[in-house]
């Protein structure tokens, strides 16, 4: 089902901020009926403590939805592409089996090996921004290409394939497609990734694809590896693009916070965590299904009901942090929900944090006089909040 023209309240923003109505729901109701991004009736959970519980208790709030089950006489090819290797639609122990095959790629030791290459990519694109001259659109010249090339480095995509790779894999988080458009996009990207996986079986290379096929190739099918890679693209590509763009905008709109970060570069770690909390680019969790009758915030949820969690509402819950609507880069790092929680906590979180810790200080150092050259253009109709353009001058 394609997205209706009227976005659900939890997918709307007032610029960077969540709508005031979402805060009112958290304060007065806690849980309300809503609509999922793809038109399904669902419960929306908004309070931090409740969100944390829902995400922790996968036995009560399962990720295994009926729509992902194989249906007799249905389109098994399309269902298979959505299902195989997709850790977002399975629970433990299947989720554990799949996740452990790629988890070693996001350890501190592995990412430290990638750090010099990320730094080089950032420098190269700062050079490109400088060459374009002032003003420049930071989204197209920096925020999109940097995470794109980093994910290529992580996976081990051959240099000669990278342009095609990115063309086939952009737009995963858009909800503006019809059913047919979505199927066509998914089939095209699936076929391209399948070719990469098949090649990695023969020529493993030294990236994630090669290591997974070498180490786990006997226990994972090609379709499962394709599904895992598709998910890594979703969580590690467009999401980091959005954080880079919105992170810069947030700092430029809060000059006192930007000045603090310039004066004390050691603040970068808490600054990244606060930006992740305050921006919370993911609107909601994956949709879950209640496996039993349960009560959340005084609301009875019946077995079989669908449930979603609002991350921006939870991360700005005053019962979670004081003055939650204020951006404060000196705030002690909190257990925010920007990457989710529980078994389905975002596996790519360490890579996203690393890119932000590298890219933001280098960008600020390169352009000490950076300022907004025009009002930013916000993007709508995606599962994450982001910008279409961010024109900067220096």
C-alpha positions in Angstrom: 0.0 0.0 0.0 1.4 3.4 -0.9 1.6 6.3 1.6 -1.5 8.5 1.8 -1.1 12.1 1.0 -1.7 13.1 4.6 1.3 12.1 6.6 0.6 10.6 10.0 1.3 13.1 12.8 4.4 11.1 14.0 6.0 11.6 10.5 5.5 15.3 10.5 7.9 17.9 11.8 7.9 21.6 12.6 11.3 22.2 10.8 13.6 20.1 13.0 11.3 19.7 15.9 8.5 17.1 16.3 5.0 18.7 16.2 3.7 20.1 19.5 0.7 17.7 19.0 3.0 14.8 19.4 4.3 16.1 22.8 0.6 16.6 23.8 -0.1 12.9 23.0 2.9 11.8 25.1 1.7 14.0 28.0 -2.0 13.3 28.0 -2.5 9.8 26.4 0.8 8.0 26.1 -0.6 5.6 23.6 -3.0 6.5 20.7 -4.4 4.9 17.5 -2.4 6.0 14.5 -1.5 4.8 11.0 1.7 3.2 10.0 3.8 4.7 7.2 2.2 2.3 4.8 -1.4 2.8 5.8 -2.0 0.1 8.4 -3.9 0.9 11.6 -1.6 0.7 14.6 -1.1 1.8 18.2 1.5 4.6 18.7 3.6 4.5 21.9 5.2 7.8 22.8 6.6 7.8 26.4 10.3 6.9 26.9 9.7 4.2 29.6 7.0 2.5 27.5 9.0 2.7 24.3 11.9 1.1 26.1 9.7 -1.7 27.4 8.1 -2.4 24.0 11.5 -2.6 22.3 12.9 -4.8 25.0 10.1 -7.4 25.1 10.2 -9.1 21.7 8.2 -12.0 23.0 5.2 -9.7 23.6 5.8 -7.3 20.8 7.0 -9.4 17.9 8.6 -8.2 14.6 7.1 -11.2 12.8 4.1 -9.6 11.0 1.6 -11.6 9.0 2.3 -9.6 5.9 5.8 -11.1 5.7 4.6 -14.7 6.0 4.5 -16.8 2.8 1.0 -16.9 1.5 -0.3 -19.8 -0.6 -0.6 -18.7 -4.2 1.0 -15.3 -3.4 3.9 -13.6 -5.0 6.6 -15.7 -3.4 9.4 -14.0 -5.3 8.5 -10.6 -3.9 7.8 -12.0 -0.5 11.1 -13.8 -0.5 13.0 -10.6 -1.4 11.4 -8.9 1.5 11.9 -11.8 3.9 15.2 -13.4 3.2 18.0 -12.1 5.5 15.8 -9.3 6.8 16.6 -9.1 10.6 13.9 -6.5 11.1 11.1 -8.9 10.5 12.3 -11.8 12.6 12.7 -12.5 16.3 15.3 -14.5 18.2 16.6 -17.1 17.6 16.4 -16.5 13.9 17.3 -12.8 14.4 20.3 -13.8 16.5 21.5 -16.3 13.8 21.4 -13.7 11.1 22.8 -10.7 13.1 25.8 -12.6 14.4 27.1 -13.1 10.9 27.7 -9.3 10.4 28.1 -8.1 14.0 31.9 -8.5 13.9 32.1 -5.9 11.2 31.0 -3.2 13.6 33.4 -3.9 16.5 35.8 -1.1 17.6 38.7 -3.1 16.2 37.2 -3.5 12.7 36.0 0.1 12.5 39.4 1.4 13.6 40.8 -0.2 10.4 38.2 1.7 8.4 38.8 5.1 10.2 41.7 6.3 8.0 39.7 5.7 4.8 36.7 7.5 6.2 39.0 10.5 7.1 40.4 10.5 3.6 36.9 10.4 2.1 35.8 13.3 4.2 38.9 15.4 3.3 38.4 14.6 -0.4 34.8 15.9 -0.3 35.7 18.9 1.7 38.1 19.7 -1.1 35.3 19.3 -3.5 33.0 21.6 -1.5 35.8 24.2 -1.5 36.3 23.9 -5.2 32.6 24.5 -5.9 32.9 27.8 -4.2 30.6 29.7 -1.8 27.7 29.1 -1.6 27.5 25.3 -1.9 24.8 22.8 -1.2 26.2 20.7 1.6 23.6 17.9 1.0 24.7 17.1 -2.6 28.4 17.9 -2.2 29.1 16.3 1.2 26.3 14.7 3.2 25.2 12.3 0.4 28.6 11.2 -1.1 30.5 10.7 2.2 28.3 8.0 3.7 27.7 6.5 0.2 31.4 5.9 -0.3 32.0 4.8 3.3 29.4 2.0 2.9 31.1 1.0 -0.4 34.4 0.8 1.6 32.7 -1.2 4.3 31.2 -3.7 1.9 34.1 -3.9 -0.4 32.3 -2.8 -3.5 34.8 -2.6 -6.4 35.7 1.0 -7.4 34.4 0.5 -11.0 31.0 -0.6 -9.7 30.4 2.1 -7.2 28.5 4.5 -9.4 26.1 1.7 -10.4 25.9 0.5 -6.9 24.7 3.8 -5.5 22.3 4.3 -8.3 20.6 1.0 -7.6 20.5 1.4 -3.8 19.4 5.1 -3.3 15.9 5.8 -2.1 15.3 2.8 0.2 13.7 5.0 2.8 11.2 6.9 0.6 7.6 6.1 1.3 6.3 8.0 -1.8 6.3 5.1 -4.2 3.2 3.1 -5.4 3.2 -0.6 -4.8 4.4 -1.2 -8.4 7.2 1.3 -8.1 8.3 -0.1 -4.8 8.3 -3.6 -6.2 10.3 -2.5 -9.3 12.9 -0.6 -7.2 13.3 -3.5 -4.8 13.6 -6.0 -7.6 16.2 -3.9 -9.4 18.4 -3.4 -6.3 17.9 -7.0 -5.3 19.2 -8.2 -8.7 22.2 -5.9 -8.5 23.1 -6.9 -5.0 22.7 -10.6 -6.0 25.3 -10.2 -8.7 27.7 -8.6 -6.2 27.2 -11.5 -3.7 27.7 -14.1 -6.5 30.9 -12.4 -7.5 32.1 -12.3 -3.8 31.7 -16.1 -3.7 34.3 -16.4 -6.4 36.4 -13.3 -5.6 35.8 -12.5 -1.9 37.9 -9.4 -1.6 38.6 -7.8 1.8 35.3 -6.1 2.6 32.3 -7.2 4.5 30.8 -9.0 1.6 33.9 -11.1 1.1 34.3 -11.9 4.8 30.7 -12.9 5.2 30.7 -15.2 2.2 34.0 -16.7 3.3 33.1 -17.1 7.0 29.4 -17.8 6.8 28.8 -18.8 3.2 27.9 -22.4 4.1 25.2 -21.4 6.5 23.8 -18.4 4.6 22.1 -18.5 1.2 22.9 -15.8 -1.4 19.4 -14.4 -0.8 20.0 -14.1 2.9 23.3 -12.2 2.3 21.5 -9.9 -0.1 18.9 -9.2 2.5 21.5 -8.4 5.1 23.4 -6.1 2.8 20.1 -4.3 1.8 19.5 -3.6 5.5 23.0 -2.4 6.1 22.5 0.1 3.2 19.3 1.3 4.8 20.7 1.9 8.3 24.2 3.0 7.2 23.7 5.2 4.1 20.7 7.5 4.0 20.4 7.8 7.8 24.0 9.1 8.1 23.4 11.5 5.3 20.4 12.9 7.2 22.3 13.2 10.4 25.2 15.0 8.8 23.0 17.6 7.1 20.7 18.1 10.1 23.6 18.1 12.5 25.2 21.0 10.7 21.9 22.9 10.5 21.3 22.4 14.2 24.7 23.8 15.2 24.4 26.7 12.8 21.1 27.6 14.3 22.6 27.3 17.8 25.7 29.5 17.5 26.4 29.2 21.3 26.6 25.4 21.0 28.7 25.7 17.8 31.1 28.1 19.6 31.5 25.7 22.5 32.4 22.8 20.2 34.9 25.0 18.3 36.5 26.0 21.6 36.6 22.5 23.0 37.0 19.8 20.4 36.9 17.2 23.2 33.1 17.8 23.3 32.6 16.0 20.0 31.5 12.7 21.7 28.7 14.2 23.9 27.9 16.6 21.0 27.2 13.7 18.7 25.1 11.9 21.3 23.1 15.0 22.0 22.5 15.7 18.3 21.4 12.1 17.8 18.9 12.5 20.7 17.7 16.0 19.8 17.3 15.4 16.1 16.1 11.8 16.2 15.8 11.4 12.5 13.9 8.0 12.6 10.3 8.8 13.1 9.2 5.4 14.4 10.3 1.9 15.2 9.5 -1.0 12.9 5.9 -2.1 13.2 5.4 -4.8 15.7 2.5 -7.1 16.5 1.2 -7.8 20.0 1.3 -11.6 20.8 -1.0 -11.3 23.8 -3.4 -8.9 25.5 -1.4 -6.3 27.2 -1.8 -2.9 28.8 0.5 0.1 27.9 0.1 3.5 29.6 -3.4 2.4 30.7 -4.4 1.4 27.2 -5.4 -2.2 26.5 -3.8 -3.6 23.4 -5.3 -6.8 22.1 -3.3 -9.8 20.7 -2.8 -9.2 17.0 -2.9 -5.4 17.2 0.0 -3.6 15.5 2.3 -1.3 17.6 4.8 1.4 16.7 7.1 3.5 18.9 7.7 7.2 18.3 11.4 7.8 18.8 11.3 11.7 18.7 8.5 11.7 21.4 10.5 9.3 23.6 13.8 11.2 23.2 12.1 14.4 24.2 10.2 13.0 27.2 10.9 15.2 30.2 10.7 12.1 32.4 13.8 10.9 30.4 15.9 14.1 30.3 15.6 17.6 31.8 14.7 20.4 29.3 14.4 17.9 26.5 13.6 20.5 23.8 16.9 22.3 24.4 20.0 21.3 22.5 22.9 21.1 24.9 26.1 19.5 23.7 27.5 19.4 27.2 24.7 17.2 28.4 25.9 13.9 29.8 25.3 11.1 27.2 22.0 9.5 27.8 20.4 6.1 26.9 18.6 7.7 24.0 16.5 5.9 21.4 18.0 7.3 18.2 19.2 3.8 17.3 16.3 2.0 18.9 16.8 -0.5 21.8 16.8 -4.1 22.6 17.4 -7.0 20.2 16.8 -4.8 17.2 19.1 -1.9 18.3 20.7 -0.6 15.1 23.7 -2.7 14.3 25.3 0.1 12.3 25.2 2.6 15.2 29.0 2.4 15.8 29.7 3.2 12.1 27.2 6.2 12.1 28.8 7.6 15.3 32.3 7.2 13.8 31.4 9.1 10.7 29.8 11.9 12.7 32.8 12.2 15.0 35.2 12.4 12.0 33.1 14.5 9.6 31.7 17.3 11.9 35.0 18.5 13.4 36.8 18.4 10.0 34.0 20.4 8.4 34.0 23.0 11.1 37.8 23.3 10.9 37.8 23.7 7.1 35.1 26.4 7.1 35.4 28.5 10.3 33.2 31.2 8.9 30.4 28.8 7.8 26.9 30.2 7.8 23.5 29.5 6.2 23.2 31.0 2.7 19.5 30.3 2.4 16.6 28.7 4.3 17.1 24.9 4.3 14.7 22.7 2.3 13.3 19.9 4.4 12.4 16.5 2.9 9.1 14.8 3.5 7.7 11.3 2.7 10.7 9.3 4.1 10.9 7.1 7.0 13.7 9.4 8.3 13.7 13.1 8.7 16.2 14.9 6.4 17.0 17.8 4.1 16.7 18.2 0.3 19.2 21.0 0.4 21.4 23.0 2.8 23.1 25.9 1.2 26.1 27.2 3.1 28.5 30.1 2.6 31.9 30.8 4.2 
